[in-house]
Amino acid sequence: MKTRRINNRKGFRFMLAIVTMLSITTTTAFASSIFEEEEQLPDTSKFVLLRGTVEDGDSGDPLAFATVAIEGTNIATVSNSSGNFSLKVPKDKANEQIRISFIGYEKKYLPVSAFRNGRNTIELKMITVPLVEVSVFPSDPNLLIRAVLNRRDENYLSNPTKMTAFYRETIKKGWSYVSLSEAVVDVYKFSYDNPREDRVKLHIGRKSTDYEKLDTVAFKLQGGPYTATMLDIMKDPYLLFDNDMIDYYNFRISNITRIDDRTIYVLSFEQKPSVKLPLFFGKLYVDTQNLAVTRAVFNMNTDDKDEVARMFIRKKPSGARVYPTEASYIVNYRQNKDGKWYFGYSRGQASFKVNWRRKLFNTNYHTTLEMAVTDWEITEDDPFRGSDRLKMNAIMEDEVAGFSDPDFWGDYNVIEPEQPIENVIKKIQKRLNREDI
């Protein structure tokens, strides 16, 4: 049966089965305590540090996950959920323009010299789509999605690439952060017409986990950066749907918008009511010229709690019922100078409820992982050797150790932490500084 084939797909299950819960009987000393400290700036002898906030020019609302790039290069980052970003511009690129873009808004170019010390406000103007374009919709959205899949090999990079990426994952118990892991990784991405899975090599990383707040459970994310790369739905379209799975969904053109100077169809989808297997619902942003997916925003249907739990949970302690309550994903693509698209950013968020037998109150966990490609190049090198790369089932916090000073990342670009995460980092660094005295 087709349903059985889908359920047994290694890639489909791997993207979802990201949580391991192990019982622990002793607590371990925490890697951070809770203190504030003054902000310390990194060494800028090799680069110019630009910091800013991307906002809607009319409302002032932050634009989350906007792309901020050095024009004429592959160096880029994204704004965080508060619209904040930081970009390290190599000194030899200090005369280049900075390009800020967000879907549905006019892109903006600014010289590096236009950025002041501290945080700069970048306002983008929303694009008004002409009425004539709004009225031009494909007559059959099912044919549109099939054309998107059929043109995948033409629209996306046809050469293997070596990417530098920043990866972050967090775990919250209730409203408190209990785990933070960050890393710069190298990603060997096979061409989009090659079905082989991406390979990841850890470059540098750091982590902190508060086992005391985890009580009697070690709650861990399995797969780490591999899970983030597998959200590249155009490299592995079967993770969301392929030609065989299109019949499981209803599609409709719900809107039309723009990114830069290109018109974009907003293609909404949801699983058909008759399909009982937990699938997805969301939106694809499709370039009208070449039918490339430029962005995807989607959620998993978590109505069938037991089936979704089977997909997500690798291990759990006895006496506990664990199930996801929400799972949402974002993936953004960027276009190179040759018109080819490539993976630029992904983010996954999931919430879990733990019902304990013989306990009055439930425990809620919230997990987030994200990856931003900060540089890349076409490569003729061989894929990373097995001894060099992370294992597919790696648990990130088991692969890295310790926390360090603000110069830890050197001239690598990172996703600027959201305010709560930034506070956690400052508290960790404060504790480490106190221990060194």
C-alpha positions as a Markdown table, in Angstrom:
| # | Residue | x | y | z |
|---|---|---|---|---|
| 1 | Met | 0.0 | 0.0 | 0.0 |
| 2 | Lys | 1.1 | 3.6 | -0.7 |
| 3 | Thr | 0.4 | 4.6 | 3.0 |
| 4 | Arg | 2.8 | 1.9 | 4.2 |
| 5 | Arg | 5.5 | 3.0 | 1.7 |
| 6 | Ile | 5.2 | 6.6 | 3.0 |
| 7 | Asn | 5.4 | 5.5 | 6.6 |
| 8 | Asn | 8.5 | 3.5 | 6.1 |
| 9 | Arg | 10.4 | 6.1 | 4.2 |
| 10 | Lys | 13.7 | 6.8 | 6.0 |
| 11 | Gly | 13.9 | 10.4 | 5.1 |
| 12 | Phe | 10.3 | 11.2 | 6.0 |
| 13 | Arg | 10.5 | 9.6 | 9.4 |
| 14 | Phe | 13.9 | 11.0 | 10.1 |
| 15 | Met | 12.7 | 14.6 | 9.7 |
| 16 | Leu | 10.1 | 14.0 | 12.3 |
| 17 | Ala | 11.7 | 11.6 | 14.7 |
| 18 | Ile | 13.9 | 14.1 | 16.4 |
| 19 | Val | 13.3 | 13.7 | 20.1 |
| 20 | Thr | 14.9 | 11.3 | 22.6 |
| 21 | Met | 13.8 | 11.3 | 26.2 |
| 22 | Leu | 15.9 | 9.2 | 28.6 |
| 23 | Ser | 15.3 | 8.8 | 32.3 |
| 24 | Ile | 18.2 | 10.0 | 34.5 |
| 25 | Thr | 18.5 | 9.3 | 38.2 |
| 26 | Thr | 21.1 | 12.0 | 39.1 |
| 27 | Thr | 21.4 | 15.6 | 38.3 |
| 28 | Thr | 24.5 | 17.2 | 36.8 |
| 29 | Ala | 26.0 | 20.6 | 37.6 |
| 30 | Phe | 24.5 | 23.3 | 35.4 |
| 31 | Ala | 26.5 | 25.1 | 32.8 |
| 32 | Ser | 25.1 | 28.5 | 33.6 |
| 33 | Ser | 23.8 | 30.7 | 36.3 |
| 34 | Ile | 21.5 | 33.7 | 36.0 |
| 35 | Phe | 23.3 | 37.1 | 36.0 |
| 36 | Glu | 23.3 | 40.0 | 33.6 |
| 37 | Glu | 26.5 | 41.5 | 32.2 |
| 38 | Glu | 27.5 | 44.4 | 30.0 |
| 39 | Glu | 27.7 | 43.7 | 26.3 |
| 40 | Gln | 31.1 | 42.9 | 24.9 |
| 41 | Leu | 31.9 | 43.4 | 21.3 |
| 42 | Pro | 34.0 | 41.0 | 19.3 |
| 43 | Asp | 37.3 | 41.7 | 17.8 |
| 44 | Thr | 36.7 | 43.5 | 14.5 |
| 45 | Ser | 40.3 | 43.6 | 13.1 |
| 46 | Lys | 39.4 | 41.3 | 10.2 |
| 47 | Phe | 35.8 | 42.5 | 9.4 |
| 48 | Val | 33.3 | 45.3 | 9.7 |
| 49 | Leu | 30.4 | 44.4 | 12.1 |
| 50 | Leu | 27.0 | 45.6 | 10.9 |
| 51 | Arg | 24.0 | 45.4 | 13.2 |
| 52 | Gly | 20.4 | 46.3 | 12.4 |
| 53 | Thr | 16.7 | 45.6 | 12.7 |
| 54 | Val | 14.6 | 45.0 | 9.6 |
| 55 | Glu | 11.1 | 46.6 | 9.9 |
| 56 | Asp | 8.0 | 47.3 | 7.9 |
| 57 | Gly | 8.3 | 50.9 | 6.7 |
| 58 | Asp | 4.7 | 51.7 | 7.6 |
| 59 | Ser | 3.8 | 49.8 | 10.7 |
| 60 | Gly | 7.3 | 49.4 | 12.2 |
| 61 | Asp | 6.6 | 45.6 | 12.7 |
| 62 | Pro | 9.8 | 43.5 | 12.7 |
| 63 | Leu | 10.4 | 41.4 | 9.6 |
| 64 | Ala | 11.5 | 38.0 | 10.8 |
| 65 | Phe | 14.0 | 35.9 | 8.7 |
| 66 | Ala | 14.7 | 38.6 | 6.1 |
| 67 | Thr | 17.8 | 37.9 | 4.0 |
| 68 | Val | 20.8 | 40.3 | 4.6 |
| 69 | Ala | 23.6 | 39.7 | 2.1 |
| 70 | Ile | 26.8 | 41.3 | 0.7 |
| 71 | Glu | 25.9 | 42.0 | -3.0 |
| 72 | Gly | 28.1 | 40.2 | -5.5 |
| 73 | Thr | 29.0 | 37.5 | -2.9 |
| 74 | Asn | 27.5 | 34.4 | -1.3 |
| 75 | Ile | 28.0 | 35.8 | 2.2 |
| 76 | Ala | 24.6 | 36.3 | 3.9 |
| 77 | Thr | 22.7 | 35.9 | 7.1 |
| 78 | Val | 19.0 | 36.3 | 8.2 |
| 79 | Ser | 17.2 | 38.4 | 10.7 |
| 80 | Asn | 15.9 | 36.7 | 13.8 |
| 81 | Ser | 12.3 | 36.5 | 14.9 |
| 82 | Ser | 12.6 | 40.1 | 16.3 |
| 83 | Gly | 14.0 | 41.4 | 13.0 |
| 84 | Asn | 17.5 | 41.8 | 14.4 |
| 85 | Phe | 20.6 | 40.8 | 12.5 |
| 86 | Ser | 24.4 | 41.1 | 12.6 |
| 87 | Leu | 26.6 | 40.7 | 9.5 |
| 88 | Lys | 30.4 | 40.5 | 9.5 |
| 89 | Val | 31.7 | 42.0 | 6.3 |
| 90 | Pro | 35.3 | 41.1 | 5.5 |
| 91 | Lys | 37.5 | 44.2 | 5.3 |
| 92 | Asp | 38.2 | 43.5 | 1.6 |
| 93 | Lys | 34.4 | 43.7 | 0.9 |
| 94 | Ala | 33.8 | 46.9 | 2.8 |
| 95 | Asn | 33.1 | 48.9 | -0.4 |
| 96 | Glu | 30.3 | 46.5 | -1.4 |
| 97 | Gln | 26.6 | 47.1 | -1.1 |
| 98 | Ile | 24.4 | 45.3 | 1.5 |
| 99 | Arg | 21.2 | 43.9 | 0.1 |
| 100 | Ile | 18.2 | 43.5 | 2.4 |
| 101 | Ser | 15.2 | 41.5 | 1.0 |
| 102 | Phe | 12.0 | 40.0 | 2.3 |
| 103 | Ile | 9.1 | 38.5 | 0.4 |
| 104 | Gly | 6.4 | 41.0 | -0.4 |
| 105 | Tyr | 8.7 | 44.0 | 0.1 |
| 106 | Glu | 11.0 | 46.1 | -2.1 |
| 107 | Lys | 14.6 | 45.1 | -1.6 |
| 108 | Lys | 17.0 | 47.8 | -0.4 |
| 109 | Tyr | 20.7 | 48.4 | -1.0 |
| 110 | Leu | 22.9 | 50.2 | 1.4 |
| 111 | Pro | 26.6 | 50.8 | 1.4 |
| 112 | Val | 28.6 | 49.5 | 4.3 |
| 113 | Ser | 29.5 | 53.1 | 5.1 |
| 114 | Ala | 25.8 | 53.9 | 5.7 |
| 115 | Phe | 25.8 | 51.7 | 8.9 |
| 116 | Arg | 26.5 | 53.5 | 12.1 |
| 117 | Asn | 27.9 | 51.9 | 15.3 |
| 118 | Gly | 25.2 | 50.1 | 17.2 |
| 119 | Arg | 21.9 | 49.0 | 15.8 |
| 120 | Asn | 20.6 | 50.5 | 12.6 |
| 121 | Thr | 16.9 | 50.5 | 11.6 |
| 122 | Ile | 16.3 | 49.2 | 8.1 |
| 123 | Glu | 12.8 | 50.0 | 6.8 |
| 124 | Leu | 11.4 | 48.1 | 3.8 |
| 125 | Lys | 8.4 | 49.2 | 1.8 |
| 126 | Met | 5.6 | 46.8 | 1.0 |
| 127 | Ile | 5.1 | 46.0 | -2.7 |
| 128 | Thr | 1.7 | 46.7 | -4.3 |
| 129 | Val | 1.0 | 44.0 | -6.9 |
| 130 | Pro | -0.8 | 45.4 | -9.9 |
| 131 | Leu | -4.4 | 44.3 | -10.3 |
| 132 | Val | -3.7 | 42.8 | -13.7 |
| 133 | Glu | -1.2 | 40.4 | -12.1 |
| 134 | Val | -3.6 | 39.5 | -9.3 |
| 135 | Ser | -6.2 | 38.4 | -11.8 |
| 136 | Val | -3.8 | 36.1 | -13.6 |
| 137 | Phe | -4.0 | 32.8 | -11.8 |
| 138 | Pro | -3.3 | 29.3 | -13.1 |
| 139 | Ser | -6.5 | 27.5 | -13.9 |
| 140 | Asp | -5.4 | 24.2 | -12.2 |
| 141 | Pro | -3.3 | 24.4 | -9.0 |
| 142 | Asn | -2.7 | 20.7 | -9.2 |
| 143 | Leu | -1.0 | 21.1 | -12.6 |
| 144 | Leu | 1.0 | 24.0 | -11.1 |
| 145 | Ile | 2.5 | 21.9 | -8.3 |
| 146 | Arg | 3.3 | 19.1 | -10.8 |
| 147 | Ala | 5.1 | 21.6 | -13.0 |
| 148 | Val | 7.1 | 22.8 | -9.9 |
| 149 | Leu | 8.3 | 19.3 | -9.2 |
| 150 | Asn | 9.1 | 18.5 | -12.8 |
| 151 | Arg | 11.2 | 21.7 | -13.1 |
| 152 | Arg | 13.2 | 21.0 | -9.9 |
| 153 | Asp | 16.4 | 19.9 | -11.7 |
| 154 | Glu | 16.3 | 23.0 | -14.0 |
| 155 | Asn | 15.7 | 25.6 | -11.2 |
| 156 | Tyr | 18.1 | 24.5 | -8.5 |
| 157 | Leu | 21.9 | 24.1 | -8.3 |
| 158 | Ser | 23.1 | 21.4 | -10.6 |
| 159 | Asn | 26.6 | 21.2 | -9.0 |
| 160 | Pro | 27.7 | 20.0 | -5.6 |
| 161 | Thr | 28.4 | 22.8 | -3.1 |
| 162 | Lys | 30.3 | 23.2 | 0.1 |
| 163 | Met | 28.3 | 25.5 | 2.4 |
| 164 | Thr | 29.3 | 27.2 | 5.7 |
| 165 | Ala | 26.2 | 27.4 | 7.9 |
| 166 | Phe | 25.3 | 28.5 | 11.4 |
| 167 | Tyr | 23.1 | 26.1 | 13.4 |
| 168 | Arg | 21.3 | 26.7 | 16.7 |
| 169 | Glu | 18.9 | 24.5 | 18.7 |
| 170 | Thr | 17.1 | 25.3 | 22.0 |
| 171 | Ile | 14.9 | 23.4 | 24.4 |
| 172 | Lys | 12.6 | 25.1 | 26.8 |
| 173 | Lys | 10.8 | 23.5 | 29.7 |
| 174 | Gly | 7.7 | 25.6 | 30.2 |
| 175 | Trp | 9.0 | 29.2 | 29.7 |
| 176 | Ser | 12.6 | 28.5 | 30.8 |
| 177 | Tyr | 15.5 | 27.7 | 28.6 |
| 178 | Val | 17.1 | 24.4 | 29.7 |
| 179 | Ser | 19.4 | 23.7 | 26.7 |
| 180 | Leu | 21.2 | 25.8 | 24.1 |
| 181 | Ser | 23.5 | 24.4 | 21.4 |
| 182 | Glu | 25.2 | 26.4 | 18.7 |
| 183 | Ala | 27.7 | 25.5 | 16.0 |
| 184 | Val | 29.3 | 26.5 | 12.7 |
| 185 | Val | 29.1 | 23.6 | 10.4 |
| 186 | Asp | 30.3 | 22.7 | 6.9 |
| 187 | Val | 27.6 | 21.2 | 4.7 |
| 188 | Tyr | 28.4 | 19.1 | 1.6 |
| 189 | Lys | 25.3 | 19.4 | -0.5 |
| 190 | Phe | 25.0 | 17.2 | -3.5 |
| 191 | Ser | 23.3 | 18.6 | -6.6 |
| 192 | Tyr | 19.6 | 18.8 | -6.6 |
| 193 | Asp | 19.3 | 16.1 | -9.2 |
| 194 | Asn | 21.4 | 13.7 | -7.0 |
| 195 | Pro | 19.3 | 11.8 | -4.4 |
| 196 | Arg | 22.2 | 11.4 | -2.0 |
| 197 | Glu | 21.7 | 13.0 | 1.4 |
| 198 | Asp | 23.7 | 16.0 | 2.5 |
| 199 | Arg | 26.7 | 15.5 | 4.7 |
| 200 | Val | 27.6 | 17.7 | 7.7 |
| 201 | Lys | 30.9 | 18.3 | 9.4 |
| 202 | Leu | 31.2 | 20.1 | 12.7 |
| 203 | His | 33.6 | 23.1 | 12.6 |
| 204 | Ile | 33.2 | 24.7 | 16.0 |
| 205 | Gly | 30.4 | 24.6 | 18.5 |
| 206 | Arg | 29.3 | 25.3 | 22.1 |
| 207 | Lys | 26.5 | 24.2 | 24.4 |
| 208 | Ser | 24.9 | 24.6 | 27.8 |
| 209 | Thr | 22.4 | 22.3 | 29.5 |
| 210 | Asp | 20.6 | 22.8 | 32.8 |
| 211 | Tyr | 20.0 | 19.2 | 33.9 |
| 212 | Glu | 18.5 | 20.3 | 37.2 |
| 213 | Lys | 15.6 | 22.0 | 35.5 |
| 214 | Leu | 15.1 | 18.9 | 33.4 |
| 215 | Asp | 14.2 | 17.0 | 36.6 |
| 216 | Thr | 14.3 | 13.3 | 35.9 |
| 217 | Val | 14.3 | 13.4 | 32.1 |
| 218 | Ala | 17.0 | 14.2 | 29.6 |
| 219 | Phe | 15.1 | 15.7 | 26.7 |
| 220 | Lys | 17.3 | 15.8 | 23.6 |
| 221 | Leu | 17.0 | 16.5 | 19.9 |
| 222 | Gln | 18.3 | 13.8 | 17.7 |
| 223 | Gly | 19.8 | 14.5 | 14.2 |
| 224 | Gly | 20.8 | 18.1 | 14.9 |
| 225 | Pro | 22.0 | 19.9 | 11.8 |
| 226 | Tyr | 20.9 | 17.0 | 9.6 |
| 227 | Thr | 17.3 | 17.7 | 10.5 |
| 228 | Ala | 17.8 | 21.3 | 9.4 |
| 229 | Thr | 19.3 | 20.3 | 6.1 |
| 230 | Met | 16.5 | 17.8 | 5.5 |
| 231 | Leu | 14.0 | 20.6 | 5.6 |
| 232 | Asp | 15.4 | 21.5 | 2.1 |
| 233 | Ile | 12.1 | 20.2 | 0.5 |
| 234 | Met | 13.3 | 20.8 | -3.0 |
| 235 | Lys | 16.4 | 18.6 | -2.5 |
| 236 | Asp | 14.2 | 15.9 | -0.9 |
| 237 | Pro | 10.7 | 16.8 | -2.1 |
| 238 | Tyr | 9.2 | 13.5 | -0.7 |
| 239 | Leu | 9.7 | 14.9 | 2.8 |
| 240 | Leu | 6.6 | 17.1 | 2.1 |
| 241 | Phe | 5.1 | 15.6 | -1.0 |
| 242 | Asp | 6.3 | 14.3 | -4.4 |
| 243 | Asn | 4.4 | 13.3 | -7.5 |
| 244 | Asp | 3.0 | 10.2 | -5.8 |
| 245 | Met | 1.7 | 12.1 | -2.8 |
| 246 | Ile | 0.1 | 15.1 | -4.6 |
| 247 | Asp | -3.2 | 13.2 | -4.6 |
| 248 | Tyr | -3.2 | 13.2 | -0.8 |
| 249 | Tyr | -3.6 | 17.1 | -0.8 |
| 250 | Asn | -5.9 | 19.8 | -1.9 |
| 251 | Phe | -4.2 | 22.8 | -3.5 |
| 252 | Arg | -5.3 | 26.3 | -4.3 |
| 253 | Ile | -3.8 | 29.7 | -5.3 |
| 254 | Ser | -4.5 | 31.8 | -2.3 |
| 255 | Asn | -2.6 | 35.0 | -3.2 |
| 256 | Ile | 0.0 | 36.7 | -5.3 |
| 257 | Thr | 3.0 | 38.7 | -4.1 |
| 258 | Arg | 6.5 | 39.7 | -5.0 |
| 259 | Ile | 10.1 | 39.1 | -4.0 |
| 260 | Asp | 12.6 | 41.6 | -5.4 |
| 261 | Asp | 11.3 | 42.2 | -8.9 |
| 262 | Arg | 9.7 | 38.8 | -9.4 |
| 263 | Thr | 6.0 | 37.9 | -9.1 |
| 264 | Ile | 5.2 | 35.0 | -6.7 |
| 265 | Tyr | 2.2 | 32.7 | -6.5 |
| 266 | Val | 1.2 | 31.8 | -3.0 |
| 267 | Leu | 0.1 | 28.1 | -3.3 |
| 268 | Ser | -1.8 | 26.9 | -0.2 |
| 269 | Phe | -2.1 | 23.2 | 0.5 |
| 270 | Glu | -3.7 | 20.8 | 3.1 |
| 271 | Gln | -4.3 | 17.1 | 3.3 |
| 272 | Lys | -7.6 | 15.8 | 2.1 |
| 273 | Pro | -10.1 | 15.0 | 4.8 |
| 274 | Ser | -10.2 | 11.4 | 3.7 |
| 275 | Val | -6.4 | 11.0 | 4.3 |
| 276 | Lys | -5.8 | 9.8 | 7.9 |
| 277 | Leu | -2.0 | 9.7 | 7.8 |
| 278 | Pro | -0.7 | 12.8 | 9.6 |
| 279 | Leu | 0.6 | 15.1 | 6.8 |
| 280 | Phe | 1.1 | 18.8 | 6.4 |
| 281 | Phe | -0.7 | 22.1 | 5.7 |
| 282 | Gly | 0.8 | 25.4 | 4.7 |
| 283 | Lys | 2.0 | 27.6 | 1.8 |
| 284 | Leu | 4.5 | 27.4 | -1.0 |
| 285 | Tyr | 5.8 | 30.6 | -2.6 |
| 286 | Val | 6.3 | 29.9 | -6.3 |
| 287 | Asp | 8.1 | 32.1 | -8.8 |
| 288 | Thr | 5.8 | 32.7 | -11.7 |
| 289 | Gln | 8.6 | 32.9 | -14.3 |
| 290 | Asn | 10.5 | 29.6 | -13.7 |
| 291 | Leu | 8.1 | 27.8 | -11.2 |
| 292 | Ala | 10.7 | 27.5 | -8.5 |
| 293 | Val | 9.7 | 27.3 | -4.9 |
| 294 | Thr | 11.3 | 30.3 | -3.2 |
| 295 | Arg | 9.9 | 29.8 | 0.3 |
| 296 | Ala | 7.8 | 27.2 | 2.2 |
| 297 | Val | 5.9 | 27.7 | 5.5 |
| 298 | Phe | 4.1 | 24.6 | 6.8 |
| 299 | Asn | 2.8 | 22.8 | 9.8 |
| 300 | Met | 2.2 | 19.1 | 10.6 |
| 301 | Asn | -1.3 | 17.9 | 11.3 |
| 302 | Thr | -1.0 | 16.7 | 14.9 |
| 303 | Asp | -4.6 | 15.7 | 15.4 |
| 304 | Asp | -3.7 | 12.0 | 15.7 |
| 305 | Lys | -1.5 | 12.3 | 18.8 |
| 306 | Asp | -0.5 | 8.7 | 19.0 |
| 307 | Glu | 0.6 | 8.4 | 15.4 |
| 308 | Val | 2.5 | 11.7 | 15.5 |
| 309 | Ala | 4.2 | 10.7 | 18.7 |
| 310 | Arg | 5.3 | 7.5 | 17.0 |
| 311 | Met | 6.9 | 9.6 | 14.3 |
| 312 | Phe | 8.6 | 12.0 | 16.6 |
| 313 | Ile | 9.7 | 10.1 | 19.8 |
| 314 | Arg | 12.6 | 7.7 | 19.7 |
| 315 | Lys | 12.7 | 6.9 | 23.4 |
| 316 | Lys | 10.7 | 7.8 | 26.4 |
| 317 | Pro | 10.7 | 6.8 | 30.1 |
| 318 | Ser | 8.2 | 4.4 | 31.4 |
| 319 | Gly | 5.3 | 6.0 | 33.2 |
| 320 | Ala | 5.1 | 8.9 | 30.7 |
| 321 | Arg | 2.9 | 9.6 | 27.7 |
| 322 | Val | 4.6 | 12.0 | 25.4 |
| 323 | Tyr | 3.1 | 13.5 | 22.3 |
| 324 | Pro | 3.6 | 16.6 | 20.1 |
| 325 | Thr | 1.1 | 19.4 | 20.2 |
| 326 | Glu | 2.6 | 21.5 | 17.4 |
| 327 | Ala | 5.2 | 21.3 | 14.7 |
| 328 | Ser | 5.9 | 24.1 | 12.3 |
| 329 | Tyr | 8.6 | 24.6 | 9.7 |
| 330 | Ile | 10.1 | 27.4 | 7.4 |
| 331 | Val | 12.5 | 27.0 | 4.6 |
| 332 | Asn | 13.8 | 29.9 | 2.4 |
| 333 | Tyr | 15.7 | 29.8 | -0.8 |
| 334 | Arg | 18.0 | 32.3 | -2.4 |
| 335 | Gln | 18.9 | 32.9 | -6.1 |
| 336 | Asn | 22.4 | 33.1 | -7.4 |
| 337 | Lys | 23.6 | 35.3 | -10.3 |
| 338 | Asp | 22.9 | 32.6 | -12.8 |
| 339 | Gly | 19.3 | 32.4 | -11.8 |
| 340 | Lys | 19.6 | 29.1 | -9.9 |
| 341 | Trp | 18.0 | 28.7 | -6.5 |
| 342 | Tyr | 19.6 | 27.1 | -3.4 |
| 343 | Phe | 18.9 | 26.4 | 0.2 |
| 344 | Gly | 19.4 | 29.4 | 2.4 |
| 345 | Tyr | 17.6 | 29.0 | 5.7 |
| 346 | Ser | 15.4 | 26.5 | 7.6 |
| 347 | Arg | 13.7 | 26.6 | 11.0 |
| 348 | Gly | 11.7 | 23.9 | 12.8 |
| 349 | Gln | 9.7 | 24.4 | 16.0 |
| 350 | Ala | 7.9 | 21.7 | 18.0 |
| 351 | Ser | 6.0 | 21.6 | 21.3 |
| 352 | Phe | 5.6 | 18.4 | 23.4 |
| 353 | Lys | 3.4 | 17.5 | 26.3 |
| 354 | Val | 4.5 | 14.9 | 28.9 |
| 355 | Asn | 1.8 | 13.3 | 30.9 |
| 356 | Trp | 3.2 | 11.5 | 33.9 |
| 357 | Arg | 1.4 | 8.6 | 35.5 |
| 358 | Arg | 0.5 | 9.4 | 39.2 |
| 359 | Lys | 1.5 | 13.0 | 38.8 |
| 360 | Leu | -1.0 | 15.8 | 38.9 |
| 361 | Phe | 0.7 | 18.3 | 36.5 |
| 362 | Asn | 1.9 | 17.9 | 32.9 |
| 363 | Thr | 5.3 | 19.0 | 31.6 |
| 364 | Asn | 5.5 | 21.1 | 28.4 |
| 365 | Tyr | 8.7 | 21.2 | 26.3 |
| 366 | His | 9.3 | 23.6 | 23.4 |
| 367 | Thr | 12.1 | 23.0 | 20.9 |
| 368 | Thr | 13.5 | 25.1 | 18.1 |
| 369 | Leu | 16.2 | 24.4 | 15.6 |
| 370 | Glu | 17.4 | 26.7 | 12.8 |
| 371 | Met | 20.2 | 26.8 | 10.2 |
| 372 | Ala | 21.3 | 29.7 | 8.0 |
| 373 | Val | 23.8 | 29.3 | 5.1 |
| 374 | Thr | 26.3 | 32.1 | 5.5 |
| 375 | Asp | 28.6 | 31.3 | 2.6 |
| 376 | Trp | 29.0 | 28.7 | -0.1 |
| 377 | Glu | 30.9 | 27.7 | -3.2 |
| 378 | Ile | 30.6 | 25.1 | -5.9 |
| 379 | Thr | 33.1 | 22.4 | -5.2 |
| 380 | Glu | 34.8 | 19.5 | -7.0 |
| 381 | Asp | 36.0 | 18.0 | -3.7 |
| 382 | Asp | 34.9 | 14.6 | -2.6 |
| 383 | Pro | 32.1 | 14.4 | 0.1 |
| 384 | Phe | 33.3 | 14.5 | 3.7 |
| 385 | Arg | 34.7 | 11.2 | 4.9 |
| 386 | Gly | 32.9 | 9.1 | 7.4 |
| 387 | Ser | 35.4 | 9.8 | 10.1 |
| 388 | Asp | 35.1 | 13.6 | 9.6 |
| 389 | Arg | 31.3 | 14.1 | 9.4 |
| 390 | Leu | 28.6 | 14.0 | 12.0 |
| 391 | Lys | 26.5 | 10.9 | 12.3 |
| 392 | Met | 23.0 | 11.1 | 11.0 |
| 393 | Asn | 21.6 | 10.4 | 14.4 |
| 394 | Ala | 23.9 | 12.8 | 16.2 |
| 395 | Ile | 22.7 | 14.6 | 19.3 |
| 396 | Met | 24.3 | 18.0 | 19.1 |
| 397 | Glu | 24.7 | 18.6 | 22.8 |
| 398 | Asp | 26.8 | 15.4 | 23.0 |
| 399 | Glu | 29.1 | 16.6 | 20.2 |
| 400 | Val | 30.2 | 20.0 | 21.6 |
| 401 | Ala | 31.3 | 21.1 | 25.0 |
| 402 | Gly | 31.6 | 24.3 | 26.9 |
| 403 | Phe | 30.8 | 28.0 | 26.3 |
| 404 | Ser | 33.2 | 30.8 | 25.6 |
| 405 | Asp | 33.8 | 34.5 | 25.1 |
| 406 | Pro | 32.2 | 36.9 | 22.5 |
| 407 | Asp | 35.2 | 36.2 | 20.2 |
| 408 | Phe | 34.3 | 32.5 | 20.0 |
| 409 | Trp | 32.8 | 32.7 | 16.5 |
| 410 | Gly | 35.7 | 34.8 | 15.1 |
| 411 | Asp | 34.8 | 36.1 | 11.6 |
| 412 | Tyr | 32.0 | 33.5 | 11.1 |
| 413 | Asn | 28.5 | 34.9 | 10.6 |
| 414 | Val | 25.8 | 33.7 | 13.0 |
| 415 | Ile | 22.1 | 34.3 | 13.5 |
| 416 | Glu | 21.7 | 37.0 | 16.0 |
| 417 | Pro | 20.2 | 35.5 | 19.2 |
| 418 | Glu | 16.7 | 36.5 | 20.2 |
| 419 | Gln | 16.6 | 38.6 | 23.4 |
| 420 | Pro | 15.9 | 35.6 | 25.8 |
| 421 | Ile | 18.7 | 33.6 | 24.2 |
| 422 | Glu | 21.0 | 36.5 | 24.3 |
| 423 | Asn | 20.3 | 36.9 | 28.0 |
| 424 | Val | 21.1 | 33.2 | 28.6 |
| 425 | Ile | 24.4 | 33.6 | 26.7 |
| 426 | Lys | 25.4 | 36.6 | 28.8 |
| 427 | Lys | 24.5 | 34.8 | 32.0 |
| 428 | Ile | 26.6 | 31.8 | 30.9 |
| 429 | Gln | 29.6 | 34.0 | 30.1 |
| 430 | Lys | 29.2 | 35.8 | 33.4 |
| 431 | Arg | 29.4 | 32.6 | 35.3 |
| 432 | Leu | 32.4 | 31.4 | 33.4 |
| 433 | Asn | 34.2 | 34.7 | 34.0 |
| 434 | Arg | 33.5 | 34.3 | 37.7 |
| 435 | Glu | 34.8 | 30.8 | 37.8 |
| 436 | Asp | 38.1 | 31.9 | 36.1 |
| 437 | Ile | 38.8 | 34.4 | 39.0 |
